[in-house]
Amino acid sequence: MTITMYGITNCDTIKKARVWLEGHGVPYRFHDYRAEGLDARRLNGWVGKVGWEKLLNKGSTTFRELPDKDKESLDEKKAKALMLAKPTMIKRPVLEVGDRILVGFKADVYEQAVK
């Protein structure tokens, strides 16, 4: 099973998730979308599986700093455009475990997913 973690290197939640995976001997690949970008096809796949509402981190500094007009009347199309333009608005980490998508880090959820 291939596992890929998406996020940004300096995120505290990413650091916790990486420590957990490494501590449990789980091999994974890390994709820093600040450095490597994120393509629309992948984001569309995530949105199709978990929904844009779960992916868009409205508490992120990047989202909060947006002009009010960009935050109003959010729908899937607008949210995806925002996340593609500024991937730091995506809740972290996003973990692809085979064909499953996990958003955020919870040790018990990771435990079940990587068995």
C-alpha positions in Angstrom: 0.0 0.0 0.0 1.4 3.4 -1.0 1.0 6.2 1.5 1.6 9.8 0.6 1.3 12.7 3.1 0.5 16.2 1.7 1.2 19.4 3.5 3.9 21.9 4.3 7.1 21.1 6.2 6.8 23.7 9.0 3.3 22.8 10.1 3.1 21.4 13.7 0.4 18.9 12.8 2.4 17.6 9.9 5.4 17.2 12.3 3.2 15.2 14.8 1.8 13.0 12.0 5.3 12.4 10.6 6.6 11.4 14.0 3.7 9.0 14.5 4.2 7.4 11.1 8.0 7.1 11.6 7.6 5.8 15.2 5.2 3.1 13.9 7.6 2.1 11.1 5.1 3.2 8.4 6.8 4.1 5.1 5.4 7.1 3.4 6.3 9.8 0.9 6.0 13.5 1.9 4.7 16.0 -0.7 5.3 19.6 0.3 2.7 21.4 -1.8 4.3 24.8 -1.0 7.4 23.6 -2.8 6.0 21.0 -5.2 2.6 22.5 -5.9 -0.8 20.7 -6.1 -2.6 19.9 -9.3 -6.3 20.3 -9.9 -6.9 16.7 -10.7 -5.6 15.6 -7.3 -7.6 18.3 -5.5 -10.7 17.3 -7.4 -10.2 13.7 -6.4 -9.9 14.7 -2.7 -13.0 16.9 -2.9 -14.9 14.0 -4.5 -14.0 11.7 -1.6 -14.2 14.0 1.5 -15.9 17.2 0.3 -14.4 20.7 0.0 -15.8 21.7 3.3 -13.6 19.2 5.1 -10.5 20.2 3.1 -10.8 24.0 3.3 -9.2 25.2 6.6 -11.2 28.4 7.4 -9.1 28.8 10.5 -5.8 29.1 8.6 -3.9 32.4 8.6 -4.0 32.3 4.8 -7.8 32.1 4.7 -8.4 34.6 7.4 -6.2 37.1 5.6 -8.3 36.9 2.4 -10.5 39.9 1.5 -14.1 39.4 2.7 -15.3 39.3 -0.9 -13.2 36.1 -1.4 -14.7 34.4 1.7 -18.3 35.2 1.0 -20.6 32.9 -0.9 -18.2 30.0 -0.8 -19.2 27.0 -3.0 -17.2 24.1 -4.3 -15.9 25.9 -7.4 -14.7 29.0 -5.5 -13.2 26.9 -2.6 -11.2 24.7 -5.1 -9.9 27.8 -6.9 -8.8 29.3 -3.5 -7.1 26.0 -2.5 -5.3 25.7 -5.8 -4.1 29.3 -5.7 -3.0 29.0 -2.1 -2.6 25.3 -1.0 -1.8 26.5 2.6 -5.6 26.8 3.0 -5.9 23.1 2.8 -6.3 21.4 6.2 -3.2 19.4 7.1 -2.1 16.8 6.7 -3.9 15.1 3.8 -2.9 11.4 3.8 -3.5 9.2 0.8 -3.6 5.6 2.0 -4.2 3.5 -1.1 -7.5 4.9 -2.3 -8.6 6.4 1.0 -8.1 10.1 2.0 -7.6 11.1 5.6 -7.7 14.8 6.6 -6.0 16.0 9.7 -4.1 13.9 12.2 -5.6 11.6 14.8 -3.5 8.8 16.0 -6.4 6.3 16.4 -7.6 7.0 12.8 -4.0 6.5 11.5 -3.7 3.3 13.5 -6.8 1.9 11.8 -5.9 3.1 8.3 -2.4 1.7 8.2 -3.1 -1.8 9.5 
